[in-house]
Amino acid sequence: MMTSKAMNLKWPGTGLGLVLGCLVFVAHLCCEAQNLVPNPGFEEADTCSTMGFGFEGPSAWHSANGTPDHLQSCLPYGNALGLPLNFFTFQEPIEGNSYAGLYTYHGPNWYREWIMAPLLEPMVVGQTYYCSFRANAAFGGNAQYPQIWLANDKVGLLFTTYERHWYQGDPYPAPLNDAHVIYSQVLTDTVGWTLVSGSFMADSAYQYLMIGNFFSNALTDTLHFADPNSVFPWYPRGYTLIDAVCVSPNPMGCDLGQSVGEELAGGPVLFPNPAHDQLVVGQRGGAEAQVLDAVGRGLWQGRITSDRWVLDVGSWARGAYVLHMAHRGRVEVHKFVLTE
């Protein structure tokens, strides 16, 4: 590793070249380090196996409940856990050659499958983190009865300060009824990959990430792909595919499906804009928010506590700013300007 010791350089410009090279190298490392999730696409594995998360599975990941599946293109076409055709669906990964699959609803008994991985570094209390993953509702695989599947909501991310492992024979835990980021709609797209994204402010030094549906059947909404009265047999089960998981302290570090301006507002979110002494945030009560200046420095961070919330900006330098807000499971980005 290069140290910061002074060096005598023979050729003019060599020092500048080294400095620029180092800057490029550091920038590359920063970009690579933005995602705190190891093996985010489930690509890395010791073997091409059908054993799944409960036994082998992708590197860094394990089962926190039940026996989730590691679906891989290295397995023969049509294999129960192969790609793109498998027991559950016909679906290409959004990237790479693998994805994860897990039961996210199972009725009438409560059963869920959760996957878990350690973050590459602990979260910092008070820091806002931006999260995303891709999800797909499985349907139409080569199972004997493909019509048994249904769609459900509440698929999401839950962060913990402790690690939990599930092994064959362990009892299933009770519903946690909590998550930091969830997809609040019923996930019905069986063709494309749905982006699930959001942000939150860490209230603990979380070290682990779990993915699944952590809510009880009573708190989970479902939609049948087929009429239960027209098919036999009928097993009400929801199965969800997961790919491209991302967690970052940088709002640009993950694919958040952000919209800029007032497209999501149904009316002005920020007013007046340009502003002078006060900026009013409308219709975003409960949102977690952060203001960055034109060069990306954080100036303010907190919670929007009402639907007509006022931010005092009179002492701020005049110029352009960006307001990031996490509201109802979605990240919004709004630009505003301060003038004299």
Secondary structure per residue as TSV (DSSP state, phi and psi in degrees):
chain	resnum	aa	ss	phi	psi
A	1	M	-	360.0	137.5
A	2	M	-	-72.4	135.0
A	3	T	-	-99.0	178.0
A	4	S	-	-95.3	15.4
A	5	K	-	-65.3	145.8
A	6	A	-	-67.0	144.2
A	7	M	-	-129.5	144.3
A	8	N	-	-87.4	117.9
A	9	L	-	-106.1	131.8
A	10	K	S	-76.6	-40.9
A	11	W	S	-103.2	137.3
A	12	P	T	-60.0	139.7
A	13	G	T	87.7	-12.1
A	14	T	H	-62.8	-40.4
A	15	G	H	-61.3	-43.6
A	16	L	H	-61.6	-40.4
A	17	G	H	-61.6	-41.4
A	18	L	H	-65.2	-41.4
A	19	V	H	-62.0	-47.1
A	20	L	H	-62.7	-40.2
A	21	G	H	-61.4	-42.3
A	22	C	H	-64.6	-40.2
A	23	L	H	-62.6	-42.5
A	24	V	H	-62.8	-41.8
A	25	F	H	-63.2	-45.9
A	26	V	H	-64.4	-42.0
A	27	A	H	-60.2	-39.2
A	28	H	H	-63.2	-44.6
A	29	L	H	-62.8	-39.9
A	30	C	H	-62.1	-44.0
A	31	C	H	-63.3	-43.1
A	32	E	H	-64.6	-32.0
A	33	A	H	-87.4	-1.1
A	34	Q	S	-62.6	-39.4
A	35	N	-	-86.2	119.0
A	36	L	-	-85.2	2.7
A	37	V	-	-95.6	121.5
A	38	P	S	-74.3	144.0
A	39	N	S	49.4	56.2
A	40	P	T	-67.7	-20.8
A	41	G	T	-105.8	9.1
A	42	F	S	61.1	30.6
A	43	E	-	-82.3	-34.2
A	44	E	-	-86.9	127.5
A	45	A	-	-153.3	149.4
A	46	D	S	-70.0	-35.7
A	47	T	S	-140.7	162.7
A	48	C	-	-91.0	95.2
A	49	S	-	-127.0	154.6
A	50	T	S	-100.7	13.7
A	51	M	S	-76.7	-29.2
A	52	G	-	83.4	179.9
A	53	F	T	-63.3	-29.1
A	54	G	T	-70.3	-11.9
A	55	F	T	-131.6	-56.6
A	56	E	S	-122.0	-84.5
A	57	G	-	73.9	-174.8
A	58	P	S	-73.7	153.1
A	59	S	T	-58.9	141.3
A	60	A	T	80.0	-17.5
A	61	W	-	-103.8	152.7
A	62	H	E	-151.7	173.3
A	63	S	E	-83.3	131.2
A	64	A	E	-102.6	-8.1
A	65	N	E	-170.4	129.0
A	66	G	S	72.6	-158.8
A	67	T	-	-125.0	73.5
A	68	P	-	-61.0	163.6
A	69	D	E	-113.3	144.9
A	70	H	E	-108.3	106.4
A	71	L	E	-96.0	128.4
A	72	Q	E	-137.4	143.7
A	73	S	T	-75.8	-12.4
A	74	C	T	-72.0	-16.1
A	75	L	S	-81.3	156.7
A	76	P	-	-60.2	147.9
A	77	Y	T	-56.8	130.2
A	78	G	T	87.3	-5.2
A	79	N	-	-58.5	152.1
A	80	A	T	-53.9	-30.9
A	81	L	T	-121.3	23.7
A	82	G	B	-85.9	177.1
A	83	L	S	-134.2	144.5
A	84	P	S	-85.2	-17.6
A	85	L	B	-93.0	131.7
A	86	N	-	-148.8	-171.7
A	87	F	S	-59.5	-33.1
A	88	F	S	-99.2	-28.3
A	89	T	B	-165.1	175.5
A	90	F	B	-121.8	106.9
A	91	Q	-	-155.8	129.8
A	92	E	-	-81.7	147.7
A	93	P	-	-62.7	154.5
A	94	I	S	-72.3	-25.5
A	95	E	S	-154.2	151.3
A	96	G	T	70.6	-149.7
A	97	N	T	-130.5	19.0
A	98	S	E	-150.2	159.9
A	99	Y	E	-155.9	171.7
A	100	A	E	-102.8	152.7
A	101	G	E	-135.7	139.4
A	102	L	E	-153.1	147.7
A	103	Y	E	-70.1	124.9
A	104	T	E	-113.5	-1.3
A	105	Y	E	-157.7	142.6
A	106	H	E	-155.1	109.0
A	107	G	S	-121.2	158.8
A	108	P	S	-80.0	-10.0
A	109	N	S	-83.8	148.2
A	110	W	-	-80.8	115.7
A	111	Y	-	-145.2	134.7
A	112	R	-	-137.7	158.3
A	113	E	-	-119.6	130.0
A	114	W	E	-122.5	141.7
A	115	I	E	-114.4	154.2
A	116	M	E	-144.9	147.0
A	117	A	E	-149.6	150.9
A	118	P	E	-77.6	141.8
A	119	L	-	-71.2	154.6
A	120	L	S	-69.3	-21.8
A	121	E	S	-154.7	149.9
A	122	P	-	-63.9	151.1
A	123	M	-	-71.9	155.4
A	124	V	-	-101.2	125.8
A	125	V	T	-59.4	132.0
A	126	G	T	90.8	-10.5
A	127	Q	-	-86.0	139.1
A	128	T	E	-83.9	134.3
A	129	Y	E	-120.0	141.6
A	130	Y	E	-111.7	132.5
A	131	C	E	-132.7	149.3
A	132	S	E	-159.7	156.6
A	133	F	E	-158.1	167.0
A	134	R	E	-106.8	140.6
A	135	A	E	-134.3	151.3
A	136	N	E	-144.0	136.5
A	137	A	E	-83.1	116.5
A	138	A	-	-72.0	136.3
A	139	F	-	-168.5	143.1
A	140	G	B	88.1	25.6
A	141	G	-	-79.8	-164.2
A	142	N	S	-98.2	21.9
A	143	A	S	-64.2	157.4
A	144	Q	S	-62.6	-34.2
A	145	Y	-	-126.0	76.4
A	146	P	G	-67.9	-14.1
A	147	Q	G	-79.7	1.3
A	148	I	G	-74.4	-17.2
A	149	W	E	-76.6	152.9
A	150	L	E	-132.6	169.4
A	151	A	E	-103.3	152.1
A	152	N	E	-143.8	164.7
A	153	D	S	-101.0	-169.4
A	154	K	-	73.7	11.1
A	155	V	E	-68.5	131.8
A	156	G	E	-167.9	-167.8
A	157	L	E	-114.1	140.5
A	158	L	E	-134.6	129.4
A	159	F	E	-105.5	143.6
A	160	T	E	-135.7	163.5
A	161	T	S	-96.8	-0.9
A	162	Y	S	-132.9	157.2
A	163	E	-	-97.2	141.3
A	164	R	-	-131.0	135.1
A	165	H	-	-117.7	142.8
A	166	W	-	-115.0	131.9
A	167	Y	-	-121.6	154.2
A	168	Q	T	-52.1	126.9
A	169	G	T	98.8	-16.1
A	170	D	-	-68.0	148.4
A	171	P	-	-68.1	154.9
A	172	Y	-	-83.2	134.2
A	173	P	-	-70.9	160.7
A	174	A	-	-72.7	159.1
A	175	P	-	-56.8	139.9
A	176	L	-	-87.3	-25.4
A	177	N	-	52.0	43.0
A	178	D	-	-157.2	151.6
A	179	A	-	-166.7	154.8
A	180	H	S	-88.5	-32.9
A	181	V	E	-138.1	128.0
A	182	I	E	-136.0	158.1
A	183	Y	-	-94.5	106.8
A	184	S	-	-80.5	-9.1
A	185	Q	S	-98.4	160.8
A	186	V	-	-68.6	125.6
A	187	L	-	-82.9	101.6
A	188	T	-	-110.5	-7.2
A	189	D	-	-75.8	112.5
A	190	T	S	-97.4	-2.9
A	191	V	S	-105.0	-55.6
A	192	G	S	-95.2	172.4
A	193	W	-	-97.4	120.7
A	194	T	E	-84.8	131.5
A	195	L	E	-81.8	123.2
A	196	V	E	-109.3	121.9
A	197	S	E	-146.8	161.2
A	198	G	E	175.8	179.6
A	199	S	E	-145.2	161.8
A	200	F	E	-158.7	160.8
A	201	M	E	-97.6	123.2
A	202	A	-	-66.3	124.9
A	203	D	S	-102.1	1.2
A	204	S	S	-146.9	165.1
A	205	A	-	-83.4	69.1
A	206	Y	-	-61.8	139.2
A	207	Q	-	-121.2	-9.7
A	208	Y	E	-135.1	152.4
A	209	L	E	-122.1	133.6
A	210	M	E	-120.7	147.9
A	211	I	E	-126.5	136.8
A	212	G	E	159.3	-166.9
A	213	N	E	-106.3	113.6
A	214	F	-	-99.3	9.3
A	215	F	S	-105.7	153.7
A	216	S	-	-67.9	165.7
A	217	N	G	-60.1	-36.3
A	218	A	G	-64.8	-26.6
A	219	L	G	-101.0	6.1
A	220	T	-	-111.7	126.9
A	221	D	-	-90.0	145.8
A	222	T	E	-134.1	162.6
A	223	L	E	-142.8	126.9
A	224	H	E	-80.9	134.3
A	225	F	S	-76.2	-22.8
A	226	A	S	-136.0	155.8
A	227	D	-	-71.1	117.3
A	228	P	T	-58.0	-23.3
A	229	N	T	-83.0	-8.1
A	230	S	T	-109.0	-4.5
A	231	V	S	-129.0	157.3
A	232	F	S	-147.3	136.0
A	233	P	S	-79.8	170.9
A	234	W	-	-122.4	117.8
A	235	Y	-	-122.4	110.1
A	236	P	-	-73.9	93.1
A	237	R	E	-133.9	136.1
A	238	G	E	-109.2	133.2
A	239	Y	E	-129.8	129.2
A	240	T	E	-123.3	137.6
A	241	L	E	-93.6	142.9
A	242	I	E	-129.1	136.7
A	243	D	E	-153.3	162.3
A	244	A	E	54.3	62.4
A	245	V	E	-85.8	137.3
A	246	C	E	-144.5	137.4
A	247	V	E	-138.4	128.0
A	248	S	E	-148.7	145.7
A	249	P	S	-79.1	-7.3
A	250	N	S	-100.7	125.1
A	251	P	T	-60.7	-17.5
A	252	M	T	-98.4	3.7
A	253	G	S	-79.9	-21.5
A	254	C	S	-125.7	158.7
A	255	D	-	-78.1	105.1
A	256	L	-	-107.1	-1.2
A	257	G	-	60.0	37.9
A	258	Q	-	-68.8	148.3
A	259	S	E	-116.3	143.7
A	260	V	E	-108.5	135.9
A	261	G	S	95.8	-138.0
A	262	E	S	-115.4	20.6
A	263	E	T	-64.4	-33.9
A	264	L	T	-89.1	-4.9
A	265	A	T	-84.4	-32.5
A	266	G	T	68.5	27.8
A	267	G	S	146.3	170.9
A	268	P	-	-65.6	129.8
A	269	V	S	-88.0	-41.4
A	270	L	E	-114.7	130.0
A	271	F	E	-157.2	149.8
A	272	P	S	-69.5	156.7
A	273	N	S	-145.7	104.0
A	274	P	S	-68.0	153.8
A	275	A	B	-117.2	167.4
A	276	H	S	-124.4	-70.6
A	277	D	S	-100.7	-34.9
A	278	Q	E	-135.3	144.1
A	279	L	E	-120.0	124.4
A	280	V	E	-97.5	129.5
A	281	V	E	-104.5	118.5
A	282	G	E	-106.0	144.2
A	283	Q	S	60.2	33.9
A	284	R	-	-134.3	31.9
A	285	G	T	-57.2	132.4
A	286	G	T	92.9	-7.4
A	287	A	-	-73.4	144.2
A	288	E	E	-85.6	133.9
A	289	A	E	-136.5	156.7
A	290	Q	E	-150.5	135.7
A	291	V	E	-109.4	130.3
A	292	L	E	-117.9	148.0
A	293	D	E	-85.4	-173.2
A	294	A	T	-65.3	-20.7
A	295	V	T	-106.0	11.7
A	296	G	S	89.5	10.5
A	297	R	-	-83.0	135.9
A	298	G	E	-75.1	127.4
A	299	L	E	-107.4	-30.7
A	300	W	E	-154.3	147.9
A	301	Q	E	-151.3	135.8
A	302	G	E	174.1	-162.8
A	303	R	E	-111.0	137.5
A	304	I	-	-80.1	113.9
A	305	T	-	-94.7	-6.3
A	306	S	S	-151.9	171.2
A	307	D	S	-83.3	-1.8
A	308	R	E	-138.9	81.9
A	309	W	E	-106.8	137.0
A	310	V	E	-111.1	129.2
A	311	L	E	-110.1	122.9
A	312	D	E	-78.5	118.9
A	313	V	-	-124.1	11.1
A	314	G	T	-61.1	-31.0
A	315	S	T	-89.5	-2.0
A	316	W	S	-80.4	153.1
A	317	A	-	-63.1	144.9
A	318	R	S	-72.2	137.9
A	319	G	E	153.9	-164.5
A	320	A	E	-96.3	144.8
A	321	Y	E	-139.5	164.5
A	322	V	E	-129.4	130.4
A	323	L	E	-106.3	118.4
A	324	H	E	-98.2	133.0
A	325	M	E	-135.5	136.7
A	326	A	E	-103.8	113.5
A	327	H	E	-139.0	120.1
A	328	R	T	55.0	45.1
A	329	G	T	78.7	9.3
A	330	R	E	-133.4	145.8
A	331	V	E	-95.6	130.6
A	332	E	E	-116.2	147.6
A	333	V	E	-126.5	123.7
A	334	H	E	-127.9	133.5
A	335	K	E	-95.5	144.4
A	336	F	E	-146.6	161.9
A	337	V	E	-128.0	139.1
A	338	L	E	-105.9	129.7
A	339	T	-	-124.6	165.9
A	340	E	-	-70.7	360.0
